[in-house]
Amino acid sequence: MRKKYLYFFAAAHLSVDINTGALPAILPFFVSYYSMDYKAMTGLMFASSILSSFI
C-alpha cells in the first residue's frame, strides 16, 4: 500500500524536475508568440519555482 504513495511522489518529483528544466528553454517562444516582457517572464519563472517547492 505504501509503495503506491512512493510511486506517486516519485512521478510528481520527476514532473517538477522536467518542467523546471524545460521552462527556460521555451521562454523565447513565449516572448515571440505572446509578446511577453521581462516582467512577465520573471513572474512565470518565480511562479514555477514557488509551485515546485510546494509539490
mmCIF file of the N, C-alpha and C atoms, coordinates in Angstrom:
data_MODEL
# 
_entry.id   MODEL 
# 
loop_
_atom_site.group_PDB 
_atom_site.id 
_atom_site.type_symbol 
_atom_site.label_atom_id 
_atom_site.label_alt_id 
_atom_site.label_comp_id 
_atom_site.label_asym_id 
_atom_site.label_entity_id 
_atom_site.label_seq_id 
_atom_site.pdbx_PDB_ins_code 
_atom_site.Cartn_x 
_atom_site.Cartn_y 
_atom_site.Cartn_z 
_atom_site.occupancy 
_atom_site.B_iso_or_equiv 
_atom_site.pdbx_formal_charge 
_atom_site.auth_seq_id 
_atom_site.auth_comp_id 
_atom_site.auth_asym_id 
_atom_site.auth_atom_id 
_atom_site.pdbx_PDB_model_num 
ATOM 1   N N  . MET A 1 1  ? 0.819  -1.193 0.000   1.00 0.00 ? 1  MET A N  1 
ATOM 2   C CA . MET A 1 1  ? 0.000  0.000  0.000   1.00 0.00 ? 1  MET A CA 1 
ATOM 3   C C  . MET A 1 1  ? 0.867  1.262  0.000   1.00 0.00 ? 1  MET A C  1 
ATOM 4   N N  . ARG A 1 2  ? 1.946  1.267  0.740   1.00 0.00 ? 2  ARG A N  1 
ATOM 5   C CA . ARG A 1 2  ? 2.791  2.455  0.825   1.00 0.00 ? 2  ARG A CA 1 
ATOM 6   C C  . ARG A 1 2  ? 3.614  2.662  -0.441  1.00 0.00 ? 2  ARG A C  1 
ATOM 7   N N  . LYS A 1 3  ? 3.834  1.605  -1.212  1.00 0.00 ? 3  LYS A N  1 
ATOM 8   C CA . LYS A 1 3  ? 4.582  1.758  -2.454  1.00 0.00 ? 3  LYS A CA 1 
ATOM 9   C C  . LYS A 1 3  ? 3.807  2.608  -3.451  1.00 0.00 ? 3  LYS A C  1 
ATOM 10  N N  . LYS A 1 4  ? 2.487  2.575  -3.368  1.00 0.00 ? 4  LYS A N  1 
ATOM 11  C CA . LYS A 1 4  ? 1.671  3.394  -4.244  1.00 0.00 ? 4  LYS A CA 1 
ATOM 12  C C  . LYS A 1 4  ? 1.965  4.880  -4.012  1.00 0.00 ? 4  LYS A C  1 
ATOM 13  N N  . TYR A 1 5  ? 2.082  5.284  -2.767  1.00 0.00 ? 5  TYR A N  1 
ATOM 14  C CA . TYR A 1 5  ? 2.406  6.677  -2.450  1.00 0.00 ? 5  TYR A CA 1 
ATOM 15  C C  . TYR A 1 5  ? 3.828  7.027  -2.873  1.00 0.00 ? 5  TYR A C  1 
ATOM 16  N N  . LEU A 1 6  ? 4.726  6.098  -2.724  1.00 0.00 ? 6  LEU A N  1 
ATOM 17  C CA . LEU A 1 6  ? 6.104  6.332  -3.135  1.00 0.00 ? 6  LEU A CA 1 
ATOM 18  C C  . LEU A 1 6  ? 6.192  6.550  -4.637  1.00 0.00 ? 6  LEU A C  1 
ATOM 19  N N  . TYR A 1 7  ? 5.476  5.762  -5.406  1.00 0.00 ? 7  TYR A N  1 
ATOM 20  C CA . TYR A 1 7  ? 5.469  5.933  -6.853  1.00 0.00 ? 7  TYR A CA 1 
ATOM 21  C C  . TYR A 1 7  ? 4.813  7.256  -7.254  1.00 0.00 ? 7  TYR A C  1 
ATOM 22  N N  . PHE A 1 8  ? 3.765  7.636  -6.550  1.00 0.00 ? 8  PHE A N  1 
ATOM 23  C CA . PHE A 1 8  ? 3.105  8.905  -6.830  1.00 0.00 ? 8  PHE A CA 1 
ATOM 24  C C  . PHE A 1 8  ? 4.050  10.077 -6.584  1.00 0.00 ? 8  PHE A C  1 
ATOM 25  N N  . PHE A 1 9  ? 4.739  10.089 -5.452  1.00 0.00 ? 9  PHE A N  1 
ATOM 26  C CA . PHE A 1 9  ? 5.654  11.187 -5.149  1.00 0.00 ? 9  PHE A CA 1 
ATOM 27  C C  . PHE A 1 9  ? 6.870  11.180 -6.076  1.00 0.00 ? 9  PHE A C  1 
ATOM 28  N N  . ALA A 1 10 ? 7.308  10.021 -6.483  1.00 0.00 ? 10 ALA A N  1 
ATOM 29  C CA . ALA A 1 10 ? 8.416  9.952  -7.441  1.00 0.00 ? 10 ALA A CA 1 
ATOM 30  C C  . ALA A 1 10 ? 7.996  10.510 -8.798  1.00 0.00 ? 10 ALA A C  1 
ATOM 31  N N  . ALA A 1 11 ? 6.795  10.210 -9.240  1.00 0.00 ? 11 ALA A N  1 
ATOM 32  C CA . ALA A 1 11 ? 6.295  10.745 -10.510 1.00 0.00 ? 11 ALA A CA 1 
ATOM 33  C C  . ALA A 1 11 ? 6.099  12.252 -10.427 1.00 0.00 ? 11 ALA A C  1 
ATOM 34  N N  . ALA A 1 12 ? 5.613  12.745 -9.293  1.00 0.00 ? 12 ALA A N  1 
ATOM 35  C CA . ALA A 1 12 ? 5.443  14.186 -9.118  1.00 0.00 ? 12 ALA A CA 1 
ATOM 36  C C  . ALA A 1 12 ? 6.794  14.891 -9.128  1.00 0.00 ? 12 ALA A C  1 
ATOM 37  N N  . HIS A 1 13 ? 7.788  14.301 -8.492  1.00 0.00 ? 13 HIS A N  1 
ATOM 38  C CA . HIS A 1 13 ? 9.120  14.887 -8.467  1.00 0.00 ? 13 HIS A CA 1 
ATOM 39  C C  . HIS A 1 13 ? 9.739  14.895 -9.866  1.00 0.00 ? 13 HIS A C  1 
ATOM 40  N N  . LEU A 1 14 ? 9.548  13.847 -10.609 1.00 0.00 ? 14 LEU A N  1 
ATOM 41  C CA . LEU A 1 14 ? 10.041 13.787 -11.981 1.00 0.00 ? 14 LEU A CA 1 
ATOM 42  C C  . LEU A 1 14 ? 9.382  14.858 -12.847 1.00 0.00 ? 14 LEU A C  1 
ATOM 43  N N  . SER A 1 15 ? 8.087  15.026 -12.689 1.00 0.00 ? 15 SER A N  1 
ATOM 44  C CA . SER A 1 15 ? 7.370  16.048 -13.445 1.00 0.00 ? 15 SER A CA 1 
ATOM 45  C C  . SER A 1 15 ? 7.877  17.450 -13.123 1.00 0.00 ? 15 SER A C  1 
ATOM 46  N N  . VAL A 1 16 ? 8.120  17.730 -11.861 1.00 0.00 ? 16 VAL A N  1 
ATOM 47  C CA . VAL A 1 16 ? 8.630  19.043 -11.460 1.00 0.00 ? 16 VAL A CA 1 
ATOM 48  C C  . VAL A 1 16 ? 10.026 19.263 -12.024 1.00 0.00 ? 16 VAL A C  1 
ATOM 49  N N  . ASP A 1 17 ? 10.875 18.261 -11.967 1.00 0.00 ? 17 ASP A N  1 
ATOM 50  C CA . ASP A 1 17 ? 12.233 18.406 -12.487 1.00 0.00 ? 17 ASP A CA 1 
ATOM 51  C C  . ASP A 1 17 ? 12.251 18.655 -13.992 1.00 0.00 ? 17 ASP A C  1 
ATOM 52  N N  . ILE A 1 18 ? 11.406 17.946 -14.718 1.00 0.00 ? 18 ILE A N  1 
ATOM 53  C CA . ILE A 1 18 ? 11.360 18.121 -16.171 1.00 0.00 ? 18 ILE A CA 1 
ATOM 54  C C  . ILE A 1 18 ? 10.817 19.502 -16.523 1.00 0.00 ? 18 ILE A C  1 
ATOM 55  N N  . ASN A 1 19 ? 9.751  19.918 -15.862 1.00 0.00 ? 19 ASN A N  1 
ATOM 56  C CA . ASN A 1 19 ? 9.152  21.219 -16.176 1.00 0.00 ? 19 ASN A CA 1 
ATOM 57  C C  . ASN A 1 19 ? 10.057 22.373 -15.778 1.00 0.00 ? 19 ASN A C  1 
ATOM 58  N N  . THR A 1 20 ? 10.752 22.267 -14.662 1.00 0.00 ? 20 THR A N  1 
ATOM 59  C CA . THR A 1 20 ? 11.649 23.330 -14.236 1.00 0.00 ? 20 THR A CA 1 
ATOM 60  C C  . THR A 1 20 ? 12.814 23.485 -15.200 1.00 0.00 ? 20 THR A C  1 
ATOM 61  N N  . GLY A 1 21 ? 13.301 22.405 -15.735 1.00 0.00 ? 21 GLY A N  1 
ATOM 62  C CA . GLY A 1 21 ? 14.399 22.478 -16.685 1.00 0.00 ? 21 GLY A CA 1 
ATOM 63  C C  . GLY A 1 21 ? 13.960 22.905 -18.071 1.00 0.00 ? 21 GLY A C  1 
ATOM 64  N N  . ALA A 1 22 ? 12.727 22.629 -18.431 1.00 0.00 ? 22 ALA A N  1 
ATOM 65  C CA . ALA A 1 22 ? 12.245 22.951 -19.770 1.00 0.00 ? 22 ALA A CA 1 
ATOM 66  C C  . ALA A 1 22 ? 11.754 24.387 -19.894 1.00 0.00 ? 22 ALA A C  1 
ATOM 67  N N  . LEU A 1 23 ? 11.340 24.990 -18.800 1.00 0.00 ? 23 LEU A N  1 
ATOM 68  C CA . LEU A 1 23 ? 10.770 26.332 -18.878 1.00 0.00 ? 23 LEU A CA 1 
ATOM 69  C C  . LEU A 1 23 ? 11.743 27.381 -19.413 1.00 0.00 ? 23 LEU A C  1 
ATOM 70  N N  . PRO A 1 24 ? 12.995 27.443 -18.961 1.00 0.00 ? 24 PRO A N  1 
ATOM 71  C CA . PRO A 1 24 ? 13.903 28.441 -19.549 1.00 0.00 ? 24 PRO A CA 1 
ATOM 72  C C  . PRO A 1 24 ? 14.147 28.225 -21.043 1.00 0.00 ? 24 PRO A C  1 
ATOM 73  N N  . ALA A 1 25 ? 14.030 27.011 -21.499 1.00 0.00 ? 25 ALA A N  1 
ATOM 74  C CA . ALA A 1 25 ? 14.243 26.735 -22.919 1.00 0.00 ? 25 ALA A CA 1 
ATOM 75  C C  . ALA A 1 25 ? 13.084 27.216 -23.785 1.00 0.00 ? 25 ALA A C  1 
ATOM 76  N N  . ILE A 1 26 ? 11.875 27.243 -23.236 1.00 0.00 ? 26 ILE A N  1 
ATOM 77  C CA . ILE A 1 26 ? 10.728 27.662 -24.041 1.00 0.00 ? 26 ILE A CA 1 
ATOM 78  C C  . ILE A 1 26 ? 10.347 29.122 -23.823 1.00 0.00 ? 26 ILE A C  1 
ATOM 79  N N  . LEU A 1 27 ? 11.019 29.824 -22.935 1.00 0.00 ? 27 LEU A N  1 
ATOM 80  C CA . LEU A 1 27 ? 10.709 31.241 -22.719 1.00 0.00 ? 27 LEU A CA 1 
ATOM 81  C C  . LEU A 1 27 ? 10.871 32.095 -23.973 1.00 0.00 ? 27 LEU A C  1 
ATOM 82  N N  . PRO A 1 28 ? 11.896 31.888 -24.811 1.00 0.00 ? 28 PRO A N  1 
ATOM 83  C CA . PRO A 1 28 ? 11.961 32.701 -26.044 1.00 0.00 ? 28 PRO A CA 1 
ATOM 84  C C  . PRO A 1 28 ? 10.752 32.512 -26.962 1.00 0.00 ? 28 PRO A C  1 
ATOM 85  N N  . PHE A 1 29 ? 10.171 31.333 -26.979 1.00 0.00 ? 29 PHE A N  1 
ATOM 86  C CA . PHE A 1 29 ? 8.974  31.112 -27.777 1.00 0.00 ? 29 PHE A CA 1 
ATOM 87  C C  . PHE A 1 29 ? 7.781  31.855 -27.192 1.00 0.00 ? 29 PHE A C  1 
ATOM 88  N N  . PHE A 1 30 ? 7.686  31.913 -25.856 1.00 0.00 ? 30 PHE A N  1 
ATOM 89  C CA . PHE A 1 30 ? 6.631  32.700 -25.223 1.00 0.00 ? 30 PHE A CA 1 
ATOM 90  C C  . PHE A 1 30 ? 6.766  34.173 -25.559 1.00 0.00 ? 30 PHE A C  1 
ATOM 91  N N  . VAL A 1 31 ? 7.997  34.658 -25.601 1.00 0.00 ? 31 VAL A N  1 
ATOM 92  C CA . VAL A 1 31 ? 8.233  36.066 -25.927 1.00 0.00 ? 31 VAL A CA 1 
ATOM 93  C C  . VAL A 1 31 ? 7.782  36.358 -27.351 1.00 0.00 ? 31 VAL A C  1 
ATOM 94  N N  . SER A 1 32 ? 8.106  35.485 -28.281 1.00 0.00 ? 32 SER A N  1 
ATOM 95  C CA . SER A 1 32 ? 7.753  35.753 -29.674 1.00 0.00 ? 32 SER A CA 1 
ATOM 96  C C  . SER A 1 32 ? 6.257  35.552 -29.952 1.00 0.00 ? 32 SER A C  1 
ATOM 97  N N  . TYR A 1 33 ? 5.628  34.547 -29.342 1.00 0.00 ? 33 TYR A N  1 
ATOM 98  C CA . TYR A 1 33 ? 4.224  34.275 -29.626 1.00 0.00 ? 33 TYR A CA 1 
ATOM 99  C C  . TYR A 1 33 ? 3.265  35.149 -28.823 1.00 0.00 ? 33 TYR A C  1 
ATOM 100 N N  . TYR A 1 34 ? 3.594  35.391 -27.554 1.00 0.00 ? 34 TYR A N  1 
ATOM 101 C CA . TYR A 1 34 ? 2.682  36.111 -26.669 1.00 0.00 ? 34 TYR A CA 1 
ATOM 102 C C  . TYR A 1 34 ? 3.148  37.529 -26.348 1.00 0.00 ? 34 TYR A C  1 
ATOM 103 N N  . SER A 1 35 ? 4.238  37.967 -26.936 1.00 0.00 ? 35 SER A N  1 
ATOM 104 C CA . SER A 1 35 ? 4.802  39.309 -26.719 1.00 0.00 ? 35 SER A CA 1 
ATOM 105 C C  . SER A 1 35 ? 5.002  39.595 -25.229 1.00 0.00 ? 35 SER A C  1 
ATOM 106 N N  . MET A 1 36 ? 5.575  38.645 -24.530 1.00 0.00 ? 36 MET A N  1 
ATOM 107 C CA . MET A 1 36 ? 5.831  38.811 -23.097 1.00 0.00 ? 36 MET A CA 1 
ATOM 108 C C  . MET A 1 36 ? 7.061  39.705 -22.901 1.00 0.00 ? 36 MET A C  1 
ATOM 109 N N  . ASP A 1 37 ? 7.050  40.464 -21.817 1.00 0.00 ? 37 ASP A N  1 
ATOM 110 C CA . ASP A 1 37 ? 8.208  41.276 -21.480 1.00 0.00 ? 37 ASP A CA 1 
ATOM 111 C C  . ASP A 1 37 ? 8.984  40.579 -20.356 1.00 0.00 ? 37 ASP A C  1 
ATOM 112 N N  . TYR A 1 38 ? 10.065 41.231 -19.916 1.00 0.00 ? 38 TYR A N  1 
ATOM 113 C CA . TYR A 1 38 ? 10.901 40.623 -18.885 1.00 0.00 ? 38 TYR A CA 1 
ATOM 114 C C  . TYR A 1 38 ? 10.153 40.458 -17.563 1.00 0.00 ? 38 TYR A C  1 
ATOM 115 N N  . LYS A 1 39 ? 9.256  41.367 -17.274 1.00 0.00 ? 39 LYS A N  1 
ATOM 116 C CA . LYS A 1 39 ? 8.494  41.280 -16.032 1.00 0.00 ? 39 LYS A CA 1 
ATOM 117 C C  . LYS A 1 39 ? 7.597  40.038 -16.031 1.00 0.00 ? 39 LYS A C  1 
ATOM 118 N N  . ALA A 1 40 ? 6.947  39.759 -17.147 1.00 0.00 ? 40 ALA A N  1 
ATOM 119 C CA . ALA A 1 40 ? 6.077  38.585 -17.246 1.00 0.00 ? 40 ALA A CA 1 
ATOM 120 C C  . ALA A 1 40 ? 6.891  37.289 -17.210 1.00 0.00 ? 40 ALA A C  1 
ATOM 121 N N  . MET A 1 41 ? 8.044  37.298 -17.877 1.00 0.00 ? 41 MET A N  1 
ATOM 122 C CA . MET A 1 41 ? 8.890  36.097 -17.856 1.00 0.00 ? 41 MET A CA 1 
ATOM 123 C C  . MET A 1 41 ? 9.414  35.827 -16.455 1.00 0.00 ? 41 MET A C  1 
ATOM 124 N N  . THR A 1 42 ? 9.798  36.901 -15.749 1.00 0.00 ? 42 THR A N  1 
ATOM 125 C CA . THR A 1 42 ? 10.276 36.741 -14.378 1.00 0.00 ? 42 THR A CA 1 
ATOM 126 C C  . THR A 1 42 ? 9.170  36.205 -13.478 1.00 0.00 ? 42 THR A C  1 
ATOM 127 N N  . GLY A 1 43 ? 7.964  36.703 -13.664 1.00 0.00 ? 43 GLY A N  1 
ATOM 128 C CA . GLY A 1 43 ? 6.827  36.205 -12.885 1.00 0.00 ? 43 GLY A CA 1 
ATOM 129 C C  . GLY A 1 43 ? 6.540  34.743 -13.158 1.00 0.00 ? 43 GLY A C  1 
ATOM 130 N N  . LEU A 1 44 ? 6.681  34.344 -14.394 1.00 0.00 ? 44 LEU A N  1 
ATOM 131 C CA . LEU A 1 44 ? 6.471  32.942 -14.750 1.00 0.00 ? 44 LEU A CA 1 
ATOM 132 C C  . LEU A 1 44 ? 7.524  32.032 -14.110 1.00 0.00 ? 44 LEU A C  1 
ATOM 133 N N  . MET A 1 45 ? 8.770  32.471 -14.160 1.00 0.00 ? 45 MET A N  1 
ATOM 134 C CA . MET A 1 45 ? 9.837  31.689 -13.528 1.00 0.00 ? 45 MET A CA 1 
ATOM 135 C C  . MET A 1 45 ? 9.673  31.650 -12.009 1.00 0.00 ? 45 MET A C  1 
ATOM 136 N N  . PHE A 1 46 ? 9.273  32.775 -11.421 1.00 0.00 ? 46 PHE A N  1 
ATOM 137 C CA . PHE A 1 46 ? 9.046  32.822 -9.975  1.00 0.00 ? 46 PHE A CA 1 
ATOM 138 C C  . PHE A 1 46 ? 7.907  31.889 -9.579  1.00 0.00 ? 46 PHE A C  1 
ATOM 139 N N  . ALA A 1 47 ? 6.806  31.926 -10.330 1.00 0.00 ? 47 ALA A N  1 
ATOM 140 C CA . ALA A 1 47 ? 5.678  31.038 -10.025 1.00 0.00 ? 47 ALA A CA 1 
ATOM 141 C C  . ALA A 1 47 ? 6.078  29.576 -10.172 1.00 0.00 ? 47 ALA A C  1 
ATOM 142 N N  . SER A 1 48 ? 6.878  29.286 -11.167 1.00 0.00 ? 48 SER A N  1 
ATOM 143 C CA . SER A 1 48 ? 7.341  27.910 -11.351 1.00 0.00 ? 48 SER A CA 1 
ATOM 144 C C  . SER A 1 48 ? 8.197  27.453 -10.174 1.00 0.00 ? 48 SER A C  1 
ATOM 145 N N  . SER A 1 49 ? 9.077  28.323 -9.714  1.00 0.00 ? 49 SER A N  1 
ATOM 146 C CA . SER A 1 49 ? 9.931  27.969 -8.588  1.00 0.00 ? 49 SER A CA 1 
ATOM 147 C C  . SER A 1 49 ? 9.146  27.781 -7.304  1.00 0.00 ? 49 SER A C  1 
ATOM 148 N N  . ILE A 1 50 ? 8.209  28.682 -7.054  1.00 0.00 ? 50 ILE A N  1 
ATOM 149 C CA . ILE A 1 50 ? 7.411  28.582 -5.837  1.00 0.00 ? 50 ILE A CA 1 
ATOM 150 C C  . ILE A 1 50 ? 6.526  27.347 -5.868  1.00 0.00 ? 50 ILE A C  1 
ATOM 151 N N  . LEU A 1 51 ? 5.860  27.114 -6.989  1.00 0.00 ? 51 LEU A N  1 
ATOM 152 C CA . LEU A 1 51 ? 4.977  25.951 -7.073  1.00 0.00 ? 51 LEU A CA 1 
ATOM 153 C C  . LEU A 1 51 ? 5.742  24.633 -7.036  1.00 0.00 ? 51 LEU A C  1 
ATOM 154 N N  . SER A 1 52 ? 6.951  24.617 -7.546  1.00 0.00 ? 52 SER A N  1 
ATOM 155 C CA . SER A 1 52 ? 7.726  23.370 -7.498  1.00 0.00 ? 52 SER A CA 1 
ATOM 156 C C  . SER A 1 52 ? 8.126  23.040 -6.065  1.00 0.00 ? 52 SER A C  1 
ATOM 157 N N  . SER A 1 53 ? 8.301  24.050 -5.238  1.00 0.00 ? 53 SER A N  1 
ATOM 158 C CA . SER A 1 53 ? 8.648  23.756 -3.839  1.00 0.00 ? 53 SER A CA 1 
ATOM 159 C C  . SER A 1 53 ? 7.440  23.230 -3.068  1.00 0.00 ? 53 SER A C  1 
ATOM 160 N N  . PHE A 1 54 ? 6.231  23.627 -3.464  1.00 0.00 ? 54 PHE A N  1 
ATOM 161 C CA . PHE A 1 54 ? 5.044  23.095 -2.808  1.00 0.00 ? 54 PHE A CA 1 
ATOM 162 C C  . PHE A 1 54 ? 4.780  21.654 -3.214  1.00 0.00 ? 54 PHE A C  1 
ATOM 163 N N  . ILE A 1 55 ? 5.034  21.342 -4.470  1.00 0.00 ? 55 ILE A N  1 
ATOM 164 C CA . ILE A 1 55 ? 4.773  19.976 -4.935  1.00 0.00 ? 55 ILE A CA 1 
ATOM 165 C C  . ILE A 1 55 ? 5.817  19.057 -4.350  1.00 0.00 ? 55 ILE A C  1 
# 
